[in-house]
Amino acid sequence: MNKPRPVLCYCSLAFRDQPIEEIIPRLADIGYDGVEIFAQHINGKTDAELDAIRRLAESKKLRIEVVSPYFWLTRDLPDLVKESIESAARFAGYARRLGAKRIRTFVDAGNDGIGSAVATPEQWQRAVTNLKKITSLAPDILFVVETHAHTLADTPVSTRRLFDLVQAANLKVLYQADGVSDPLIGYRLLKPDIQHFHLQHPYGPEKTGYLNDGSEYLTPLFAEVLRDGYSGTMSVEHCWKGPTWDHAAADRAWLKQRGI
């Protein structure tokens, strides 16, 4: 009997300037299982347009697994907090329409976001209160918190603390190895709550790199994830402008060689 394999998606952020209707068939042809849809690819679309996207994905046997808006939930920025709560409700509706089960969730966004080491008790409480609000808006959707710099989820320990404070059944972890610390340490601490992964070579926009460009530090993580029988979702994510379809195909081939 074949062991379960993760559902491998590609985040459409890499092709932000192309319509999602063109991205979906290309990903299917390359061999991805699914897609993580970047916010601007669907924001403001009508129900009929969303239905058409879902039918297109179904026709290509490509699963729509995640939608990815941005939230600002930590800082004392009432307008951005209000916008974030409204966006959470709107994207929950999009997710249901598309058949997606997860919403990528930032506790803060941008390089000026608040990290766990500098956050005040008031900022921690604000984030906890707002996470409780957005998760209560859609108990049927998983809000997967991305482990990311400049947020309260910037270390495995701080992420664990955040989850213990919120205690929402539909708040889960989007695990993104930082390329610096041992990815297995964070994985083992957060494993019970991990419902999504981001896979990338973490050079960032100044020095772009792809999975076959020095990402062997991830190989032990893949081996353990596969041994654990994880059959949830993963996404290749490149945040900078410049990825090509050849890069997307090379990423898929590189991961296939490692059992993903």
C-alpha positions, 0 to 999 in steps of 0.5 A: 500500500502506498504511503500518504503524500502531502498535497503539493500546491503552488502559491499564485503570488509568484505570478501576481501579474497573470490572471488566475485563469491562466495560472491554474491550467499551467500548474496542472500541466506541470504536475502540481496537486493544487493551488494557493490563491493570492488575495489579488487574484480573487479579491472583488470577484463575483460569485459567478466569477468564483464559480467559474474559477472553481469549475476550471480547477475541477476540470484540470483536477487541480485542488484549490486548497488555500486563499491568502489575504493579509491581516494586521492584528497586533498593532494599535492601528484601528483602521487596519484592524477593522480592514483585517476583520472585514477581509477575514469575513470576505475571504472566508466567503471566497474560500467556501465558494472555491472549496478551499479549506484554509486561509493563510493568516498573518498576525501582522504584515510587513517589515515593520510588524511586531516581533515576539521579542519586542511585543508589549503585553497590550500588543499580545492581547490585541493579537489574541483578541483579534485572532479570536474574532476572525476565527469565530467568523468562520468556524468551518475554515482553518486559519493557518498562522504563518510562522514569519519574522516581524510577527508574534509567530516568529519562533516556534516557542512564541507561536506555541504561546500564541495558540495557547492564549487563543485556544481556537479549534480552527486556528492552525499553523502554517509552518515555514522554515526560516533557513537559519534554525533547524527546521526539525525543532520547530516542526516537532514542537508545532506538529500537532497543529500544523495544517500547511507548509510553505516551501521556499529557499529563504533568500528573499527579494534581494537575492532570489533563490529557488528550491534546487538552489541550496535548500537541502536543509529541508531534506531532513524535514521532508523525510520526517514529515513523510515518516509521520504520514502527513497528507495535508497541504504544502505550497511552494511560495516565492514572494519576489517578482521574477519566477518563471514557469521553468522555475515552477517546473524545476521546483516540482521536479526537485520536490518529487525527487524527495518524495513530495 
